[in-house]
Amino acid sequence: MPGSVTISHHENAVTIGAADAHRLGSMLAEIAYLLEIPGPNRLTDAQLTVLCDGRMADRDEVMEWARGLAGELKARH
């Protein structure tokens, strides 16, 4: 599909439209930003745990993952 993005990991693939990929990329970039910044607008550890399906997560790892995936999605838009 023109303008679509395919995200694949071995045998599983998910395809989303270009508009959704751009929107998801923007959301992931904002999440990365909110994980990184200091102060009252920063995502808390409890919020990070919710975003990670209830598992404790490394803030820096999730921040870098979200930032990297956001860049990849936006680059394919």
C-alpha positions, 0 to 999 in steps of 0.5 A: 500500500503506498504510504504505508509502514510495515513493522516486522519482527521475523514472521510477524508483521504489522502494517499501518497507514502513513497518517497513523505512522506519523501520528504514532511517531509523534506520540513516541517522540513526546513520550521520549521527551516526557521521560527525559525532562526533569520537573513536574511534567516528567512521566513518573515511574508509576506511569512508565510502569503502566506504559510497559504493561505493568513491568518495571522498566529502565527509563533510559532504555524506554526513552531511547527506544521510543525516540529511535522508533519515532525517528524511524516511523517519521523517516518512512512517512 
